[in-house]
Amino acid sequence: MNNYRNIVYVIIASVLLMAFVYADDTVTPVASPGVSDTASQIPPPPDSAYIARASDSSWWKRSIKNDAFNVGEYLKFKIRYGVIAAGMAEIRVQDTLNYNGNKCFEIVSTARSNAFISTFYEVDDTVISYVDYNGIFSHYFKKKLKEGKYKAEKETFFDQKRHLAITGKDTVQTYSFVQDVFSAFFYARTQTIEPGVDLFIDNHTDKKNYPLKVVVCGRETIEVPAGKFACVVVEPVMRGEGIFQAKGRIKIWLTDDRYKMPVKMETEVFFLGSIHADLVEYRYGVFPD
């Protein structure tokens, strides 16, 4: 049942691209995004450059050109196992907010099984990410899972200045401008995507660091319920453990334009066979003049 829960979460939850969100034991949320006792024991690099930078917070910030997504974007997907409809997933760039002095996009995903699947295994999941407005990296990630009898809630706070990922009582040293599994998808959409040129993203998920490679395979024109789209086809490849490691390729179709909007995904997973996610409805975000 644990494998089934992981598969349902990965496919139905709207973090469709990354494929390595795990639904493990509940982690008690921390009260604030402060550094834990473990983190306080990690000394900064003993060099004068670090000390100088520590007094000037600008060194850990960046600006990424983003004409791909903005507040108001809405994506709705239909999930199916072969010909069997399983549920719907939605992604919304909900709003902007101030998080610890940083302007962020509030990006929310919900995933729900349909009435048929819910009769034997109900899924009702929510994922939230606070993504830096200018730098397009993660400050905060939360997932709230309700899958069958299983319930879990987990938060990760990213101390980008000190390169730390804090989940409950655990603190992990991580990369500069690290992404959560959700923000990585939005960061990828801001980048140039050309066949033959791979994209690399530093990712942290469930207390582990995962360098993510996105292979850009080529271009195709496809039709889904939301319409007909010219696309670039990509394959995310995650080094490390995961439920997709042993079998099958993950293919994602992104619109071949400024938005790089996901319109289709296909993969094979262990005993379930072919799984598809198709875009059925969308709205672009509203960009400032």
N, C-alpha and C positions, 0 to 999 in steps of 0.2 A: 504493500500500500504506500510505503514511503516513496518508492520509485514513481508510482502513478501520480502521487501528489506533486512531486517535483516536475514531472512532465506537464501536468495540467497547468501548474503555475507558470512555467517557462513559456508555454505556447499561448495560453489564454491571457495571461497578464500582458500588458501592453508593451513591456520591454521586449518586443518581439525580436529585435536584432541580436541581442547580446547572448542569450541562451545559457546563462550561467547563474541565474538567481536561485538560490537554494532556500527551501522552506524547512529550516532546521528548528531546534528547540527555541522556545520563547526567550528573548533577552529582555531583562528589566530595563526600561528606558531610564536614562540618567536625567536628572532634574534640569541640568543646564549644560551648554556646550563647553564647559571648562575642561581642562586637561586632567585626566585621572591621576591617581597616585603613581601608577605605573609609568605614565608619560612624564611625570615630574622627575623620574629617575633617569630619563634619557638626556644626556648632556648635549648641548649644541656643539657643533664642530668647533674645536678650539683654534679658530683663526680670526685674525683681525677683520677680515672682510665680512665675516658673519656678524661680528659685533657692530660693525659700522652699519650694516644693513638693518640690524634689529632696531635701530633707532630711527629708521626711515622705512615706513611700511610700503612705500611705492615699489620696492624691489621685488615683491612677490605678487604684484598685480600685472595684468597685461590687458590688451585690447584686441579682440578678434572681430573682424568684419563679419556681420551677420545680416544677410538679406534673405535668409532661408525661412525663419520662423519668428513669430512675435505673438504678443497677447491676442487672444481671440482665435488662435488656431484650434481646429477640432478635427480629429480623425476617428473614424469608427470602422472596426474590422469584424468580419464574420469568420469564425473559426470552425473548421470541419476536419474530421478524420475520414479521409476518403470521401464518400458521399454522405456521411453522417454529420449533420450540423451539431455543433457542441456548445456554442455560446457566442458572446459578443465581447469585444474589448474596445475601450474608448481612451483616447489621449487628448488632454486639453492643456493648452498654455493658458492657465487660468487668469493670472494677474501678475503684477510686480509687487514686491514687498521689500521692506528694509529688514535685513537679517544681520544682527550684530554690526550694524554700520555699513553693510554691503547691500547695494541694490541687486535684487535677484528676480529671476523669473520663477513663479510658482507653477510647476508642471505636475499635473495630476493624471493618473491612470486608474481606470476601474476595469475589472474583468468579472463577468458573471456567466455562469452556465445557463443554458436554456432550460425550459421546463422538463424536457425529456431527460437530460443528463442529471438535473437536480433531483429527480426521483430516487436516484441511487448514489449520487455524489455531487452535492451542491458546492459551487465555487462562488465566493463573493470576496474579491481581493481589491485592495487599494494600494497604490504606490505613489509617493510624493517625493519630489526632488526640488531643492532650491538651487538654482543654477545661476552663477554669477552673470549679471546682465552684460557686462563688458567683456569679461574674460572667458565666458562659457566653460566654467569648471564647477565642480560640486562644492557646496557648503554644508548640505544637509540631505540625508536620504532616509526615508521611512517606508516600510512596507507593513501592511496590516492584512493578515491572511485569515480567511475562514473557508476551509475546504473539508467537506464532510464533517467529521467530529473534531477535526484538527483546527486549532486556533493559535495564532502567533502574532506578535507585534515586535518589530525591531527598528531601532534608530541607529544611524551612524552619523556622527558629527565630524566634519573635516576641518582640522586646524591647518589651513593651507600655508600659513606663515611658517609653521614648524614642521610641515610635511608629516602630519599625524592623522590617522583615522581612528576614531574613538567609538567603540560599540560596547555599551554597557560598561563593564569593568576592564575591558580589554582595549589596549592601545597598540596600534601597529605603525611602525615607521613606514612611510610610503613615498610616492613620487611628488615632484613639483607639479602643480596644476592637475592633480589626480582627478579622475572622473569616477562617479558611481556608475552602476550598470545602466542607469537611465540617462544620465547627463551625457554619457559617452555617445549615445545615439544622436543627441542634438548637436554635440560638438562635430561629429562626423558630417552632419548636414551643412555645416558652415565651410567645409574644406573643399578644395578642388578635387573632383572625382573623375579620373580619366582611366580608360582601359589600359592595363599594363603597368599602372603606377599604384603600388600598394600604399595603404594608409596605416599608420601605427598610433595606437592610443594607450596611454597608461591608465589602468582601471583597477579599482579596489572594490571587492564584493565579499561580504560575509567574512571579514577579518583576514582576507587574503588579497595579495597583489597579483593581478593578472595582466601582463602585457598582451594587448589585443592587436592582432593584425587583420586588416580588412583588404582582401584581395578583390580588385576590380576586374571582372571577367570580360565584359563586353557590353554591347548595346542591343536592346530588343524593344519592339513595340508590342504591348500586351493589352488585353481588354479584361476588365474586372467589373463588378456591378456598379462601381462609381464612374466608369467611363473607360475610354481608350487613351493610353498614355505611352509616349516615347520614354524609355527607361534606360538606366545603366544597371547592370546586374552585379551584385557584390556578394562575397562570401566572407563572413567573419570567422576567424580562426583564433581560438583561445588556447594558449599553451597552459597546461595544467589539468587538474581533474575536472570531470564534468559529465553529465549524463549523455552528452552528444559525442563524447570522445571516440567511442568504439565504432560507430556506424553512421554512415550517411553524410550528406553535404547539406549545409544550410544555405539557401539561396534567397536573396532579397532583391526585389526590383524597386529602385528609387527613380522618381521622375528626373529626366535628363534636362533640368532647368535650374533656376536659382533656388527653388524650394527644396529639391531633393527629397520629396515627400515619399514615404514608403507606401506602395500600393499592393504589394503581394509578397508572400513568403512561402517557401516550401522546404520541408525537411523530412527525414525519416528518423523515427525514434524507436529503438528496440522492438517491442512486440506490437506497437500501435500502427506501424507502417507509415504511410504517407500522411502528413499533416499540412494543412493549407490555412493561410490567413489572407483574406481578400478585403480590400478597401471597399466599403459600401457607401460611405458618406464623408464629405470633408468640407472644411472652410479654411481659407487662408487667414493668417494673422493680419492685424492692422498695423501698418508701419507708420512711424511718425513722418511728417512732411519734412 
